[in-house]
Amino acid sequence: ITTMDAKQETLNLLNRIWIKLQGLPSANPIEVGAFSVLLTFILLVLFMTVLTCLTCCCCRKNKMKGQRI
């Protein structure tokens, strides 16, 4: 995949998501619930990734302190 193809695919995906978001206020409760579950899952994965990165950075600092002594 070339850079332009990847960029176009990403823009197409974002466009489809934007269209879905615009139609969300008039969506039925099942669609709203499914969107909420997906959004919660994505946010949870991002939160856990950030938490893992922060934990690894803190652990490295503590290990380095122990190695200096």
PDB file of N, CA, C and O in Angstrom:
ATOM      1  N   ILE A   1       0.853  -1.178   0.000  1.00  0.00           N
ATOM      2  CA  ILE A   1       0.000   0.000   0.000  1.00  0.00           C
ATOM      3  C   ILE A   1       0.894   1.235   0.000  1.00  0.00           C
ATOM      4  O   ILE A   1       1.809   1.362   0.813  1.00  0.00           O
ATOM      5  N   THR A   2       0.612   2.117  -0.909  1.00  0.00           N
ATOM      6  CA  THR A   2       1.380   3.352  -0.953  1.00  0.00           C
ATOM      7  C   THR A   2       0.850   4.327   0.094  1.00  0.00           C
ATOM      8  O   THR A   2      -0.199   4.111   0.701  1.00  0.00           O
ATOM      9  N   THR A   3       1.592   5.383   0.282  1.00  0.00           N
ATOM     10  CA  THR A   3       1.217   6.379   1.281  1.00  0.00           C
ATOM     11  C   THR A   3      -0.104   7.042   0.918  1.00  0.00           C
ATOM     12  O   THR A   3      -0.932   7.307   1.789  1.00  0.00           O
ATOM     13  N   MET A   4      -0.298   7.305  -0.357  1.00  0.00           N
ATOM     14  CA  MET A   4      -1.539   7.954  -0.788  1.00  0.00           C
ATOM     15  C   MET A   4      -2.730   7.029  -0.594  1.00  0.00           C
ATOM     16  O   MET A   4      -3.807   7.479  -0.204  1.00  0.00           O
ATOM     17  N   ASP A   5      -2.549   5.735  -0.864  1.00  0.00           N
ATOM     18  CA  ASP A   5      -3.632   4.776  -0.662  1.00  0.00           C
ATOM     19  C   ASP A   5      -3.998   4.689   0.814  1.00  0.00           C
ATOM     20  O   ASP A   5      -5.179   4.673   1.161  1.00  0.00           O
ATOM     21  N   ALA A   6      -2.999   4.634   1.680  1.00  0.00           N
ATOM     22  CA  ALA A   6      -3.250   4.556   3.118  1.00  0.00           C
ATOM     23  C   ALA A   6      -3.940   5.827   3.603  1.00  0.00           C
ATOM     24  O   ALA A   6      -4.854   5.774   4.426  1.00  0.00           O
ATOM     25  N   LYS A   7      -3.496   6.960   3.088  1.00  0.00           N
ATOM     26  CA  LYS A   7      -4.105   8.234   3.481  1.00  0.00           C
ATOM     27  C   LYS A   7      -5.564   8.293   3.024  1.00  0.00           C
ATOM     28  O   LYS A   7      -6.436   8.735   3.771  1.00  0.00           O
ATOM     29  N   GLN A   8      -5.820   7.852   1.805  1.00  0.00           N
ATOM     30  CA  GLN A   8      -7.181   7.874   1.268  1.00  0.00           C
ATOM     31  C   GLN A   8      -8.080   6.910   2.048  1.00  0.00           C
ATOM     32  O   GLN A   8      -9.231   7.237   2.336  1.00  0.00           O
ATOM     33  N   GLU A   9      -7.567   5.737   2.388  1.00  0.00           N
ATOM     34  CA  GLU A   9      -8.342   4.776   3.170  1.00  0.00           C
ATOM     35  C   GLU A   9      -8.672   5.341   4.542  1.00  0.00           C
ATOM     36  O   GLU A   9      -9.788   5.172   5.033  1.00  0.00           O
ATOM     37  N   THR A  10      -7.708   6.010   5.165  1.00  0.00           N
ATOM     38  CA  THR A  10      -7.943   6.610   6.473  1.00  0.00           C
ATOM     39  C   THR A  10      -8.991   7.709   6.376  1.00  0.00           C
ATOM     40  O   THR A  10      -9.875   7.800   7.227  1.00  0.00           O
ATOM     41  N   LEU A  11      -8.900   8.541   5.350  1.00  0.00           N
ATOM     42  CA  LEU A  11      -9.887   9.600   5.168  1.00  0.00           C
ATOM     43  C   LEU A  11     -11.276   9.030   4.901  1.00  0.00           C
ATOM     44  O   LEU A  11     -12.268   9.562   5.399  1.00  0.00           O
ATOM     45  N   ASN A  12     -11.359   7.954   4.121  1.00  0.00           N
ATOM     46  CA  ASN A  12     -12.648   7.308   3.866  1.00  0.00           C
ATOM     47  C   ASN A  12     -13.247   6.760   5.157  1.00  0.00           C
ATOM     48  O   ASN A  12     -14.443   6.909   5.406  1.00  0.00           O
ATOM     49  N   LEU A  13     -12.407   6.125   5.979  1.00  0.00           N
ATOM     50  CA  LEU A  13     -12.876   5.576   7.249  1.00  0.00           C
ATOM     51  C   LEU A  13     -13.375   6.687   8.167  1.00  0.00           C
ATOM     52  O   LEU A  13     -14.441   6.566   8.771  1.00  0.00           O
ATOM     53  N   LEU A  14     -12.602   7.774   8.272  1.00  0.00           N
ATOM     54  CA  LEU A  14     -13.013   8.897   9.107  1.00  0.00           C
ATOM     55  C   LEU A  14     -14.295   9.543   8.587  1.00  0.00           C
ATOM     56  O   LEU A  14     -15.129   9.988   9.375  1.00  0.00           O
ATOM     57  N   ASN A  15     -14.453   9.595   7.290  1.00  0.00           N
ATOM     58  CA  ASN A  15     -15.664  10.152   6.697  1.00  0.00           C
ATOM     59  C   ASN A  15     -16.880   9.299   7.043  1.00  0.00           C
ATOM     60  O   ASN A  15     -17.937   9.831   7.384  1.00  0.00           O
ATOM     61  N   ARG A  16     -16.734   7.976   6.956  1.00  0.00           N
ATOM     62  CA  ARG A  16     -17.842   7.082   7.316  1.00  0.00           C
ATOM     63  C   ARG A  16     -18.198   7.209   8.794  1.00  0.00           C
ATOM     64  O   ARG A  16     -19.373   7.190   9.159  1.00  0.00           O
ATOM     65  N   ILE A  17     -17.182   7.338   9.642  1.00  0.00           N
ATOM     66  CA  ILE A  17     -17.436   7.505  11.077  1.00  0.00           C
ATOM     67  C   ILE A  17     -18.149   8.829  11.322  1.00  0.00           C
ATOM     68  O   ILE A  17     -19.078   8.894  12.128  1.00  0.00           O
ATOM     69  N   TRP A  18     -17.725   9.878  10.637  1.00  0.00           N
ATOM     70  CA  TRP A  18     -18.358  11.192  10.799  1.00  0.00           C
ATOM     71  C   TRP A  18     -19.825  11.155  10.388  1.00  0.00           C
ATOM     72  O   TRP A  18     -20.673  11.748  11.054  1.00  0.00           O
ATOM     73  N   ILE A  19     -20.125  10.459   9.293  1.00  0.00           N
ATOM     74  CA  ILE A  19     -21.514  10.337   8.838  1.00  0.00           C
ATOM     75  C   ILE A  19     -22.344   9.584   9.877  1.00  0.00           C
ATOM     76  O   ILE A  19     -23.480   9.963  10.161  1.00  0.00           O
ATOM     77  N   LYS A  20     -21.776   8.517  10.443  1.00  0.00           N
ATOM     78  CA  LYS A  20     -22.484   7.762  11.488  1.00  0.00           C
ATOM     79  C   LYS A  20     -22.731   8.637  12.717  1.00  0.00           C
ATOM     80  O   LYS A  20     -23.806   8.580  13.314  1.00  0.00           O
ATOM     81  N   LEU A  21     -21.743   9.445  13.094  1.00  0.00           N
ATOM     82  CA  LEU A  21     -21.900  10.318  14.257  1.00  0.00           C
ATOM     83  C   LEU A  21     -22.980  11.373  14.026  1.00  0.00           C
ATOM     84  O   LEU A  21     -23.714  11.724  14.951  1.00  0.00           O
ATOM     85  N   GLN A  22     -23.079  11.871  12.818  1.00  0.00           N
ATOM     86  CA  GLN A  22     -24.104  12.869  12.526  1.00  0.00           C
ATOM     87  C   GLN A  22     -25.498  12.262  12.599  1.00  0.00           C
ATOM     88  O   GLN A  22     -26.454  12.953  12.951  1.00  0.00           O
ATOM     89  N   GLY A  23     -25.625  10.989  12.273  1.00  0.00           N
ATOM     90  CA  GLY A  23     -26.932  10.331  12.320  1.00  0.00           C
ATOM     91  C   GLY A  23     -27.259   9.724  13.669  1.00  0.00           C
ATOM     92  O   GLY A  23     -28.343   9.168  13.845  1.00  0.00           O
ATOM     93  N   LEU A  24     -26.349   9.818  14.625  1.00  0.00           N
ATOM     94  CA  LEU A  24     -26.556   9.192  15.928  1.00  0.00           C
ATOM     95  C   LEU A  24     -27.752   9.757  16.706  1.00  0.00           C
ATOM     96  O   LEU A  24     -28.464   8.978  17.341  1.00  0.00           O
ATOM     97  N   PRO A  25     -28.006  11.076  16.688  1.00  0.00           N
ATOM     98  CA  PRO A  25     -29.160  11.571  17.449  1.00  0.00           C
ATOM     99  C   PRO A  25     -30.495  10.978  16.994  1.00  0.00           C
ATOM    100  O   PRO A  25     -31.419  10.860  17.799  1.00  0.00           O
ATOM    101  N   SER A  26     -30.609  10.612  15.745  1.00  0.00           N
ATOM    102  CA  SER A  26     -31.865  10.045  15.249  1.00  0.00           C
ATOM    103  C   SER A  26     -31.809   8.525  15.162  1.00  0.00           C
ATOM    104  O   SER A  26     -32.712   7.912  14.592  1.00  0.00           O
ATOM    105  N   ALA A  27     -30.781   7.912  15.708  1.00  0.00           N
ATOM    106  CA  ALA A  27     -30.615   6.463  15.633  1.00  0.00           C
ATOM    107  C   ALA A  27     -31.507   5.771  16.662  1.00  0.00           C
ATOM    108  O   ALA A  27     -31.949   6.382  17.636  1.00  0.00           O
ATOM    109  N   ASN A  28     -31.761   4.486  16.424  1.00  0.00           N
ATOM    110  CA  ASN A  28     -32.550   3.726  17.392  1.00  0.00           C
ATOM    111  C   ASN A  28     -31.684   3.358  18.597  1.00  0.00           C
ATOM    112  O   ASN A  28     -30.458   3.436  18.512  1.00  0.00           O
ATOM    113  N   PRO A  29     -32.281   2.968  19.693  1.00  0.00           N
ATOM    114  CA  PRO A  29     -31.525   2.702  20.927  1.00  0.00           C
ATOM    115  C   PRO A  29     -30.454   1.614  20.789  1.00  0.00           C
ATOM    116  O   PRO A  29     -29.433   1.666  21.475  1.00  0.00           O
ATOM    117  N   ILE A  30     -30.672   0.644  19.920  1.00  0.00           N
ATOM    118  CA  ILE A  30     -29.677  -0.423  19.745  1.00  0.00           C
ATOM    119  C   ILE A  30     -28.402   0.144  19.126  1.00  0.00           C
ATOM    120  O   ILE A  30     -27.301  -0.207  19.552  1.00  0.00           O
ATOM    121  N   GLU A  31     -28.534   1.007  18.136  1.00  0.00           N
ATOM    122  CA  GLU A  31     -27.363   1.623  17.513  1.00  0.00           C
ATOM    123  C   GLU A  31     -26.624   2.521  18.495  1.00  0.00           C
ATOM    124  O   GLU A  31     -25.394   2.544  18.504  1.00  0.00           O
ATOM    125  N   VAL A  32     -27.353   3.255  19.313  1.00  0.00           N
ATOM    126  CA  VAL A  32     -26.733   4.125  20.310  1.00  0.00           C
ATOM    127  C   VAL A  32     -25.982   3.264  21.332  1.00  0.00           C
ATOM    128  O   VAL A  32     -24.866   3.600  21.728  1.00  0.00           O
ATOM    129  N   GLY A  33     -26.591   2.161  21.754  1.00  0.00           N
ATOM    130  CA  GLY A  33     -25.943   1.259  22.699  1.00  0.00           C
ATOM    131  C   GLY A  33     -24.689   0.630  22.117  1.00  0.00           C
ATOM    132  O   GLY A  33     -23.667   0.539  22.796  1.00  0.00           O
ATOM    133  N   ALA A  34     -24.760   0.194  20.860  1.00  0.00           N
ATOM    134  CA  ALA A  34     -23.590  -0.406  20.208  1.00  0.00           C
ATOM    135  C   ALA A  34     -22.469   0.620  20.070  1.00  0.00           C
ATOM    136  O   ALA A  34     -21.300   0.298  20.283  1.00  0.00           O
ATOM    137  N   PHE A  35     -22.817   1.833  19.722  1.00  0.00           N
ATOM    138  CA  PHE A  35     -21.810   2.888  19.612  1.00  0.00           C
ATOM    139  C   PHE A  35     -21.170   3.167  20.969  1.00  0.00           C
ATOM    140  O   PHE A  35     -19.958   3.363  21.059  1.00  0.00           O
ATOM    141  N   SER A  36     -21.977   3.185  22.013  1.00  0.00           N
ATOM    142  CA  SER A  36     -21.455   3.431  23.357  1.00  0.00           C
ATOM    143  C   SER A  36     -20.494   2.332  23.790  1.00  0.00           C
ATOM    144  O   SER A  36     -19.458   2.613  24.392  1.00  0.00           O
ATOM    145  N   VAL A  37     -20.834   1.081  23.485  1.00  0.00           N
ATOM    146  CA  VAL A  37     -19.956  -0.032  23.840  1.00  0.00           C
ATOM    147  C   VAL A  37     -18.637   0.069  23.084  1.00  0.00           C
ATOM    148  O   VAL A  37     -17.572  -0.111  23.675  1.00  0.00           O
ATOM    149  N   LEU A  38     -18.694   0.353  21.792  1.00  0.00           N
ATOM    150  CA  LEU A  38     -17.468   0.496  21.003  1.00  0.00           C
ATOM    151  C   LEU A  38     -16.618   1.663  21.490  1.00  0.00           C
ATOM    152  O   LEU A  38     -15.399   1.538  21.599  1.00  0.00           O
ATOM    153  N   LEU A  39     -17.240   2.777  21.778  1.00  0.00           N
ATOM    154  CA  LEU A  39     -16.511   3.940  22.257  1.00  0.00           C
ATOM    155  C   LEU A  39     -15.862   3.652  23.613  1.00  0.00           C
ATOM    156  O   LEU A  39     -14.719   4.040  23.855  1.00  0.00           O
ATOM    157  N   THR A  40     -16.593   2.976  24.488  1.00  0.00           N
ATOM    158  CA  THR A  40     -16.036   2.612  25.793  1.00  0.00           C
ATOM    159  C   THR A  40     -14.842   1.684  25.630  1.00  0.00           C
ATOM    160  O   THR A  40     -13.832   1.851  26.314  1.00  0.00           O
ATOM    161  N   PHE A  41     -14.944   0.713  24.739  1.00  0.00           N
ATOM    162  CA  PHE A  41     -13.847  -0.221  24.500  1.00  0.00           C
ATOM    163  C   PHE A  41     -12.610   0.510  23.980  1.00  0.00           C
ATOM    164  O   PHE A  41     -11.501   0.267  24.456  1.00  0.00           O
ATOM    165  N   ILE A  42     -12.793   1.393  23.018  1.00  0.00           N
ATOM    166  CA  ILE A  42     -11.667   2.133  22.437  1.00  0.00           C
ATOM    167  C   ILE A  42     -11.011   3.016  23.496  1.00  0.00           C
ATOM    168  O   ILE A  42      -9.785   3.064  23.596  1.00  0.00           O
ATOM    169  N   LEU A  43     -11.821   3.708  24.279  1.00  0.00           N
ATOM    170  CA  LEU A  43     -11.263   4.567  25.330  1.00  0.00           C
ATOM    171  C   LEU A  43     -10.541   3.753  26.392  1.00  0.00           C
ATOM    172  O   LEU A  43      -9.509   4.186  26.904  1.00  0.00           O
ATOM    173  N   LEU A  44     -11.068   2.581  26.733  1.00  0.00           N
ATOM    174  CA  LEU A  44     -10.423   1.720  27.718  1.00  0.00           C
ATOM    175  C   LEU A  44      -9.070   1.230  27.212  1.00  0.00           C
ATOM    176  O   LEU A  44      -8.100   1.207  27.969  1.00  0.00           O
ATOM    177  N   VAL A  45      -8.996   0.843  25.953  1.00  0.00           N
ATOM    178  CA  VAL A  45      -7.721   0.388  25.378  1.00  0.00           C
ATOM    179  C   VAL A  45      -6.705   1.532  25.375  1.00  0.00           C
ATOM    180  O   VAL A  45      -5.543   1.327  25.726  1.00  0.00           O
ATOM    181  N   LEU A  46      -7.131   2.719  24.986  1.00  0.00           N
ATOM    182  CA  LEU A  46      -6.220   3.868  24.996  1.00  0.00           C
ATOM    183  C   LEU A  46      -5.753   4.194  26.412  1.00  0.00           C
ATOM    184  O   LEU A  46      -4.576   4.485  26.623  1.00  0.00           O
ATOM    185  N   PHE A  47      -6.665   4.150  27.381  1.00  0.00           N
ATOM    186  CA  PHE A  47      -6.310   4.424  28.769  1.00  0.00           C
ATOM    187  C   PHE A  47      -5.312   3.398  29.287  1.00  0.00           C
ATOM    188  O   PHE A  47      -4.338   3.760  29.946  1.00  0.00           O
ATOM    189  N   MET A  48      -5.545   2.120  28.994  1.00  0.00           N
ATOM    190  CA  MET A  48      -4.630   1.076  29.463  1.00  0.00           C
ATOM    191  C   MET A  48      -3.268   1.192  28.799  1.00  0.00           C
ATOM    192  O   MET A  48      -2.251   0.906  29.430  1.00  0.00           O
ATOM    193  N   THR A  49      -3.226   1.610  27.531  1.00  0.00           N
ATOM    194  CA  THR A  49      -1.953   1.799  26.836  1.00  0.00           C
ATOM    195  C   THR A  49      -1.162   2.929  27.485  1.00  0.00           C
ATOM    196  O   THR A  49       0.038   2.795  27.728  1.00  0.00           O
ATOM    197  N   VAL A  50      -1.831   4.032  27.761  1.00  0.00           N
ATOM    198  CA  VAL A  50      -1.152   5.156  28.413  1.00  0.00           C
ATOM    199  C   VAL A  50      -0.693   4.757  29.809  1.00  0.00           C
ATOM    200  O   VAL A  50       0.421   5.089  30.213  1.00  0.00           O
ATOM    201  N   LEU A  51      -1.531   4.055  30.540  1.00  0.00           N
ATOM    202  CA  LEU A  51      -1.170   3.615  31.887  1.00  0.00           C
ATOM    203  C   LEU A  51       0.027   2.673  31.858  1.00  0.00           C
ATOM    204  O   LEU A  51       0.900   2.756  32.723  1.00  0.00           O
ATOM    205  N   THR A  52       0.078   1.787  30.884  1.00  0.00           N
ATOM    206  CA  THR A  52       1.205   0.867  30.744  1.00  0.00           C
ATOM    207  C   THR A  52       2.483   1.628  30.426  1.00  0.00           C
ATOM    208  O   THR A  52       3.535   1.344  30.999  1.00  0.00           O
ATOM    209  N   CYS A  53       2.400   2.585  29.525  1.00  0.00           N
ATOM    210  CA  CYS A  53       3.587   3.378  29.186  1.00  0.00           C
ATOM    211  C   CYS A  53       4.090   4.148  30.402  1.00  0.00           C
ATOM    212  O   CYS A  53       5.295   4.197  30.649  1.00  0.00           O
ATOM    213  N   LEU A  54       3.189   4.742  31.152  1.00  0.00           N
ATOM    214  CA  LEU A  54       3.590   5.478  32.346  1.00  0.00           C
ATOM    215  C   LEU A  54       4.226   4.554  33.379  1.00  0.00           C
ATOM    216  O   LEU A  54       5.223   4.910  34.008  1.00  0.00           O
ATOM    217  N   THR A  55       3.653   3.381  33.551  1.00  0.00           N
ATOM    218  CA  THR A  55       4.195   2.418  34.510  1.00  0.00           C
ATOM    219  C   THR A  55       5.587   1.962  34.088  1.00  0.00           C
ATOM    220  O   THR A  55       6.481   1.851  34.926  1.00  0.00           O
ATOM    221  N   CYS A  56       5.776   1.702  32.821  1.00  0.00           N
ATOM    222  CA  CYS A  56       7.090   1.268  32.341  1.00  0.00           C
ATOM    223  C   CYS A  56       8.132   2.367  32.532  1.00  0.00           C
ATOM    224  O   CYS A  56       9.269   2.080  32.908  1.00  0.00           O
ATOM    225  N   CYS A  57       7.761   3.609  32.281  1.00  0.00           N
ATOM    226  CA  CYS A  57       8.705   4.717  32.470  1.00  0.00           C
ATOM    227  C   CYS A  57       9.096   4.849  33.937  1.00  0.00           C
ATOM    228  O   CYS A  57      10.267   5.063  34.251  1.00  0.00           O
ATOM    229  N   CYS A  58       8.133   4.723  34.826  1.00  0.00           N
ATOM    230  CA  CYS A  58       8.425   4.829  36.263  1.00  0.00           C
ATOM    231  C   CYS A  58       9.273   3.651  36.725  1.00  0.00           C
ATOM    232  O   CYS A  58      10.173   3.826  37.546  1.00  0.00           O
ATOM    233  N   CYS A  59       9.005   2.468  36.217  1.00  0.00           N
ATOM    234  CA  CYS A  59       9.776   1.286  36.619  1.00  0.00           C
ATOM    235  C   CYS A  59      11.223   1.408  36.149  1.00  0.00           C
ATOM    236  O   CYS A  59      12.137   1.003  36.867  1.00  0.00           O
ATOM    237  N   ARG A  60      11.440   1.947  34.985  1.00  0.00           N
ATOM    238  CA  ARG A  60      12.806   2.112  34.474  1.00  0.00           C
ATOM    239  C   ARG A  60      13.594   3.066  35.348  1.00  0.00           C
ATOM    240  O   ARG A  60      14.768   2.823  35.630  1.00  0.00           O
ATOM    241  N   LYS A  61      12.973   4.134  35.776  1.00  0.00           N
ATOM    242  CA  LYS A  61      13.662   5.100  36.630  1.00  0.00           C
ATOM    243  C   LYS A  61      14.052   4.449  37.952  1.00  0.00           C
ATOM    244  O   LYS A  61      15.156   4.666  38.451  1.00  0.00           O
ATOM    245  N   ASN A  62      13.148   3.653  38.521  1.00  0.00           N
ATOM    246  CA  ASN A  62      13.451   2.984  39.782  1.00  0.00           C
ATOM    247  C   ASN A  62      14.546   1.937  39.605  1.00  0.00           C
ATOM    248  O   ASN A  62      15.393   1.788  40.485  1.00  0.00           O
ATOM    249  N   LYS A  63      14.550   1.214  38.497  1.00  0.00           N
ATOM    250  CA  LYS A  63      15.586   0.214  38.246  1.00  0.00           C
ATOM    251  C   LYS A  63      16.948   0.881  38.062  1.00  0.00           C
ATOM    252  O   LYS A  63      17.966   0.371  38.530  1.00  0.00           O
ATOM    253  N   MET A  64      16.955   2.026  37.376  1.00  0.00           N
ATOM    254  CA  MET A  64      18.222   2.734  37.175  1.00  0.00           C
ATOM    255  C   MET A  64      18.780   3.239  38.498  1.00  0.00           C
ATOM    256  O   MET A  64      19.992   3.210  38.708  1.00  0.00           O
ATOM    257  N   LYS A  65      17.916   3.697  39.384  1.00  0.00           N
ATOM    258  CA  LYS A  65      18.374   4.155  40.700  1.00  0.00           C
ATOM    259  C   LYS A  65      19.015   3.002  41.471  1.00  0.00           C
ATOM    260  O   LYS A  65      20.025   3.180  42.152  1.00  0.00           O
ATOM    261  N   GLY A  66      18.422   1.840  41.356  1.00  0.00           N
ATOM    262  CA  GLY A  66      18.957   0.667  42.045  1.00  0.00           C
ATOM    263  C   GLY A  66      20.289   0.226  41.463  1.00  0.00           C
ATOM    264  O   GLY A  66      21.128  -0.302  42.192  1.00  0.00           O
ATOM    265  N   GLN A  67      20.501   0.425  40.189  1.00  0.00           N
ATOM    266  CA  GLN A  67      21.748   0.002  39.555  1.00  0.00           C
ATOM    267  C   GLN A  67      22.894   0.954  39.895  1.00  0.00           C
ATOM    268  O   GLN A  67      24.050   0.530  39.905  1.00  0.00           O
ATOM    269  N   ARG A  68      22.616   2.187  40.164  1.00  0.00           N
ATOM    270  CA  ARG A  68      23.666   3.161  40.484  1.00  0.00           C
ATOM    271  C   ARG A  68      24.278   2.895  41.862  1.00  0.00           C
ATOM    272  O   ARG A  68      25.455   3.176  42.089  1.00  0.00           O
ATOM    273  N   ILE A  69      23.487   2.364  42.760  1.00  0.00           N
ATOM    274  CA  ILE A  69      23.957   2.178  44.134  1.00  0.00           C
ATOM    275  C   ILE A  69      24.870   1.040  44.246  1.00  0.00           C
ATOM    276  O   ILE A  69      25.358   0.745  45.336  1.00  0.00           O
TER     277      ILE A  69
END
